[in-house]
Amino acid sequence: MPHFRWLKDHPIQFAVVLLSLVMAIFVLNYYEWRTTRQYDELTLEFLMVCFWLFLMFACSLASHLGNIYTLLLVGTSLSFIGSLLDWCDELVLFTSLNTVEDITQSTGLIVAGLGLWRLLKYLHHQQQHLKKLAATDPLTGALNRRSFNRTIDGSRGVFALVDVDHFKSINDSLGHDAGDYVLVELSKLIATQIRTDDQFFRWGGEEFLLEFNGTGVDEAYKRMDSLRALVAQSDFSFNGRSIHLTISAGLADIPREQGGIERAIKAADEALYRAKEAGRNRIEMAA
Ligand SMILES: Nc1nc2c(ncn2[C@@H]2O[C@H](COP(=O)(O)OP(=O)(O)OP(=O)(O)O)[C@@H](O)[C@H]2O)c(=O)[nH]1
């Protein structure tokens, strides 16, 4: 029945509420009703009861979080019961309950606080994880194009657009998995060769973009060429099959005032095209 769905979804919370109501009715009936306290104070206590009750139900949003949910549920339930006892106590001056309600409330606060702390830690960890997922390419773990748009500041830098030669033939002869494997291994190799100031991105397909920072174009060319030579010498064995590959790259260095990054990448792309036309396994400078 749709009306009882909530009740079915939150059995523990309802059990706590029912038990507390029975306790409250018992306390209020058993002892003489003496409202000697201020109305404001009673209202405040009542609001506290409602607050814990609300949190008790709200924490069910974390029901998929196992231990964190248990801590939040136990903490808020204890605090709710403690506040309810406190409220009854204000109505009937039932002083013998003082210790019980204090212990229940304090324990509830500690447990709920612990649950909240663990929830915040979990959310922080999730946020970091999502940030990483949004910034990286799922196959190679390299930064993706989205993070290029975010991290590049538009100042001068030397860009190299790198492309694997005849990559399609690896897919065609050894399968897509072999192609994926090569991209991952190549990505790892590039990561070991760049400096901490440099960055590299998976630009798409079998293309990578390298950004050399704090380096002149001649130095960037030398480094790019040693990377090219290293790739050409490497053996990317996959399932016992030896894979040799080469890369081509176009290098461009265009200052911001002359059109900035967009122009630099376009120029690098044109230079890469020339490198392919000239026979591959080579680096070409932008005109
Ligand atoms: N395995 C795998 N293949 C990919 C991926 N992304 C793109 N490709 C393939 O990469 C191939 C690129 O082929 P082409 O653009 O013809 O380039 P190429 O074979 O490297 O030839 P040249 O660039 O001219 O040397 C295509 O067959 C794509 O399907 C990927 O993530 N994994």
The ligand as a MOL file (V3000), in Angstrom:
LIG
                    3D

  0  0  0     0  0            999 V3000
M  V30 BEGIN CTAB
M  V30 COUNTS 32 34 0 0 0
M  V30 BEGIN ATOM
M  V30 1 N 42.1410 0.5550 -29.4140 0
M  V30 2 C 41.7550 1.8030 -29.5560 0
M  V30 3 N 41.6940 2.3600 -30.7890 0
M  V30 4 C 41.3420 3.6580 -30.9130 0
M  V30 5 C 41.0160 4.4380 -29.7910 0
M  V30 6 N 40.6770 5.6910 -30.2230 0
M  V30 7 C 40.8040 5.6730 -31.5590 0
M  V30 8 N 41.2110 4.4550 -31.9780 0
M  V30 9 C 41.4800 4.0010 -33.3380 0
M  V30 10 O 42.6420 4.6430 -33.8140 0
M  V30 11 C 42.6540 4.5400 -35.2270 0
M  V30 12 C 43.2500 5.7890 -35.8270 0
M  V30 13 O 43.4270 5.5410 -37.1720 0
M  V30 14 P 43.8990 6.6180 -38.2150 0
M  V30 15 O 43.3280 7.9600 -37.8500 0
M  V30 16 O 43.6060 6.0760 -39.5770 0
M  V30 17 O 45.4280 6.7620 -37.9890 0
M  V30 18 P 46.6360 5.7330 -38.0770 0
M  V30 19 O 46.2330 4.3570 -38.4120 0
M  V30 20 O 47.3890 5.9100 -36.7920 0
M  V30 21 O 47.4550 6.2950 -39.2510 0
M  V30 22 P 48.3730 7.6060 -39.3000 0
M  V30 23 O 47.9410 8.5070 -38.1910 0
M  V30 24 O 48.1300 8.1670 -40.6360 0
M  V30 25 O 49.7560 7.1270 -39.1120 0
M  V30 26 C 41.1890 4.2970 -35.6560 0
M  V30 27 O 41.0960 3.0140 -36.1950 0
M  V30 28 C 40.4270 4.3770 -34.3520 0
M  V30 29 O 39.3500 3.4670 -34.3200 0
M  V30 30 C 41.0750 3.8200 -28.4950 0
M  V30 31 O 40.8130 4.4340 -27.4520 0
M  V30 32 N 41.4540 2.5150 -28.4160 0
M  V30 END ATOM
M  V30 BEGIN BOND
M  V30 1 1 1 2
M  V30 2 2 2 3
M  V30 3 1 2 32
M  V30 4 1 3 4
M  V30 5 2 4 5
M  V30 6 1 4 8
M  V30 7 1 5 6
M  V30 8 1 5 30
M  V30 9 2 6 7
M  V30 10 1 7 8
M  V30 11 1 8 9
M  V30 12 1 9 10
M  V30 13 1 9 28
M  V30 14 1 10 11
M  V30 15 1 11 12
M  V30 16 1 11 26
M  V30 17 1 12 13
M  V30 18 1 13 14
M  V30 19 2 14 15
M  V30 20 1 14 16
M  V30 21 1 14 17
M  V30 22 1 17 18
M  V30 23 2 18 19
M  V30 24 1 18 20
M  V30 25 1 18 21
M  V30 26 1 21 22
M  V30 27 2 22 23
M  V30 28 1 22 24
M  V30 29 1 22 25
M  V30 30 1 26 27
M  V30 31 1 26 28
M  V30 32 1 28 29
M  V30 33 2 30 31
M  V30 34 1 30 32
M  V30 END BOND
M  V30 END CTAB
M  END
